[in-house]
């Protein structure tokens, strides 16, 4: 309703002054005078100086000829101009190439092969360990306890852990040394690039024992997924406290939690088995028992199972996060420690655990 008032006042002044006096934005006034057109935008009319169809075909034939097919539009335009030939501008040549789908870089481009992430492959327990350190909030401001955790990436079994007041490479060395004394020496140990993980005491221990060292790639935050996933399981547990009253409280909580985690927690990455079951080799027997229970349930009520399956199935051992089918040898991925070639790991067991790393 304000547009007519603006038009009446603009007769005596101007549109700008009329809009200022009436508090109307000039853009809104001009848009209101042009009704919105629904549907596709009208096609731009052909300018009178456009090239004819025959001339367009002549330009395209020259641009795509054997002589100029590898040259840029600017090179082609300048060469023809030096020879006394001018058909159109360079921008018109670009428009014609775009119209026929021939626009883009006309020179030969270097083709770089896709980079493949280095991988560690575990086909059984005791082959590859992953370890990391996380902080636990203490009783006061700025007080933190350090939780060290070592787990087997195949079974997700926590083989060692400790809670200390500080992060120290000697503590990490002692923990790894005791874990290898209890569970055997693995083929490789993976960790991120923290100071304790790359420290000389830990590196020398692994070198002396013939264990290959593996570290996350620089500036890559997700190359140690198994340890990070275990920490999330710990800290997102309903019983995890906001803070620990003392170092003894933190150790007592972790003792109870990791006992539950190893022997009672059904892990989604290993077919909902417990880490202890997979680590000690009882998962296959438990899987048979589970399937017998499912088959009995299906026999009792066949109408309740999926028609396409004809039976009730349980989660596969190969399912879950951080697992993959990889056809690489462990020895191809690791830094050699003089221990000899590791046997081909493909197809040995149905569970394959995968972790990316940077060679040490």
N, C-alpha and C positions, 0 to 999 in steps of 0.2 A: 504493500500500500504506500510505501514511502517513495517508490520509484516515480510515480506521477508528480509528486511534490518536487523531487530533484529535477525532473525535466522542466517543470514550470519555472523554477528558480534559475535553472541554467540558461534559459532564454535571456534573462536580464544580466546574468553575471558570466559564470563558466561552470563546467561540470565539477571542477576541482573545488571552487569556492562554494558551490551549492552543497556538495557532499560534506565539506568541512562545517558549514553552518548547520546542517541537519544531522550531523553525526553519522553519516553513512560512508562506509568504505567504498572507494571508487571501484575497486576490483569487484565487490559484490554488486554494485550498480551495473557495471558492464556485463557481468555474467547473467544477471537477471534479464538483460535485454536480449541475450542469445539463449533461446531455449535449449535444453539438453537434448542431444540427438542419441537415441537408443539404437543399438545394433552396431555392426562393424563401421569403422571410420570410412568415410567416402574416399575413393581412390583418387590419388593425386593426378590432376590432369597432365597430359603429356605436353611439355614445353614446346613452343614452335621451332626451337633450334635443336631439337633432339635428332640423334642419328636415325637414319632409316634402317629398316630391317636388314637390307643388303649391306649397309655400311657397318652395322653391328657384327654381322657374320664375318665381314672382312677383317675387322679388328680382332675378333676372337680367333680367327684362323691364324693371324700373325702371332698372337700371344701364346697360342698352344702349338705353334710349329716347332719342328725339331731345332730350329735355330735359336728360338727364344724361350723354349719351355723351361729351361733351367735358369733363366735370368729374371731379375726383379722387374716390376713394372717400370720403375724409373730408368733402369738400364735399357729396356726395350724402347721406351719413349724417346730417350736421348739418342740412341743409335738410329732410329728411324728419322728423327729430326735432322741428324747430321747427313743422312742420305737424301734429304729433301722431301720427306714424306711426313705429313701431319694430318692425322685423322680426327683426334680428339685429345682432351686433356688426360692427365694421369688419373685424376679422380674418376673420370668416366670409364677408363680402363678397369679400375678397381671395381666399379659398380657392375660392369659387364661380367667380370670374373665371379663376383659374389652371386650374381643371378644364375649362373650355370654351375655353381658349386665348386669352382676351381680356385677360390681365393685361399690365401694362406702362404706360408713360407714355401718358396719355389726351389730353394737350394737344398742340396742333400744335407740331412741332419744326422748328427751322431746319435746312435742308439745305444743306451747304456743298459746292460742286463739288470734285471730286478735283483735287489739285494736280498739274500736269504738270511733269516735270523739263525745264528748258531744255536744249537740245541743240545741238551743232555737228555738221554733216554734211559729210563730205568724199567726193567722188565721183571724185577723181583726185589724183595726186601734186602736191605744191606748193601745195595749198590751205590746209591747216591743219597747224601744227606744235605739238608738245607738248614742254615741256622741264622738267627738274627737276635737283636736286642731291642727291647721296648721299655718304656718308662712306666712306672706305677706311682701314682700320687701318694705322697707320704702324709704325716700328720700335720705339717705346717706349711706355710708359704715358702716355696722354693725348695722344698724337701721332696726328693724323688728317689725311688728305688729302681734298680736296673734288673730286668728279668731277661736272662739268657735262655734261649730255647733251641734245641737241636731236634729235628724230626726227619724221619725217613720219607722221601717224597713218593715212594711207591705205595706204602701202607698208611701214610700220615701218622705213623706211630712216633710219639715223643720219646726219643732215646735218652735224652738228658736235658736237665734244666737246673737253673740256680738263680737265686735272688740275692743281689749284693747291694752295698751302699753306693758303689761307683762302677763305672765302666773301665775295665782294665784288661789289657791283652794277656797278662799272666793268668787272670781268672779264666779267660776264654780258653787259653791253652790247657789249663788243668782240667776244665770241664770236658773238652774234646778228648783229651788223653784218657780220662776215666771212662768216657762213653765207649771209646774204641776198645778199652780193656774188657768192658762188659758185653758189648754187642758185636765185636769184631771190627776189622778195618774196612771201611767202604772203598769203593773205587774212586769216588770223587766227592768233594765237599763244596757246596755252592753257598755263596753269601753275597751281600751287597758290597759296596765299596767304603764301608765305615772304617774308622781308624783301627778298631780292634780286629776287624775282618782282614785287613790288609797289613797288619802289624808283622814285624819280623819274628816274634816268638811263635805265632800261629803258623806263619808260612814255613818256618824252619821245622816245626813239628810235622806238618803234612809232607814236607820234602823228605824228612828222615824216614817216615813210615811208607813212602811211596804212594801217597794219595794225591790225585790230581786236584789242583785248585781251580775254582771257577768263580768269577765275579760278574755282577751285573754290568751291563754296558754303561759308559758314562752318560749322565743326564737322562737315564731311562728309569722311571719310577716303578715299573711293573715287571721287572725281570726276576723278582724273588716272590712269586705269588703264593707259594705254599706256606711260607712263614708268615706272610702278611695275612693270609686267610685264617691261620691258626690264631693269630693275635686278635683278629676281629671276633672269632668265635669266643675267645676268652673275655674280651671287654664288652661284648654285647650280651653276655649271659645275664639273666635276671638277678643272679646272686652276686654279681660283681659289684663291690662297694665303690662309693665315690672316692674314698681315701682309706689308706691303711694306717692303723694306729702306731705300728712299729714294724721293724724288719721281721720280727718273729711272726707277727700277724700275717704279713705278706707271704712268708714261706709256708705257713700253715694253710692258707687259702690255696696257694698254688699246688701244694701237695694233694689236697682233696680234689682240686679241679682236674689236674692232669691224670690222676687215677681214674676219675670218671671219664675223661676224654679218651683215654686209651682203651678202657674196658667196657664202657657203657654207651658212649656217644655213637649213634648210627650216622656215619659220614656219607653225605650225598655224593661225594666224588668217587667212592669205592663201592657203589651198589648198595648203600645203606647197611654196610657191615661195620663192625667196630674196627678201629686201627689194629688192636691186638689180634683180632681174628685173621685179618689179612697178613699181618706181620709174621704170625706164627703158623700160618698155613692151614687154618681150620675153616677158611671161608668157603671152600668148595663143598665140604661136608654140610655146613650150615645152609648153603644154597640148595643142596639136595633136599634137606629137611623142609626148607621153606616151600620148595616146589611141590613136595608131597602134600603139605597142608593146603596149598592153593588148588591142587588137583582134586583133593577131597571136597573142598568147598565148591568147586565147579561141578563135580559129580552130584553133589547134593542139590544144587540149584543151577542147572545149566542155563536156564533162561536169564540169569542175572549177568552172565559174562558177555563180552562183546561177540556179536555174531560173526564178525570177520575173523577173529582170533580162534574162536571155538574153545578157548581155555583162558585161565587167569595167569598172567605173566608177572614176574618181579623185575625190579630195575636191573639193568645190565651192569656188569662190573666195569665196562668201559665208559659208562656215562659219567656225568658230573663235570664241574669246572676243572680247568687246568689239565685235562687229559686230551690226548690226540694220537692219531696213528702216524707214526714217523718211521721212515725206512732209512735210518742212518745208523751207522755203527757208533758206539760210545767212543771208541778209540779215534774216530775221525773228528770228534768234537772237542777233545780235551788236549791239554798240554801234556806232552809225553814226560813221564817220570822214570823211564827206564824199566818199567815193570813188565813190558811185553804187550802184545796185542790182545785186546779184549774180544771175546767171541762175538759173532754177529748176533744182535739182540732182536732181530725181527721175528715176530711170530712165535716167541717162546711161551709167553703167557698172555691171557686176554687183557690184562690191565697194563697200560703204558702211561707212565708219568712223564711230563714234558716240562722243561724249564729252560729259559733263554739265559745266555751268559756271555761274558767277555773273557777271552782266554787270558790267564794270568801270565 
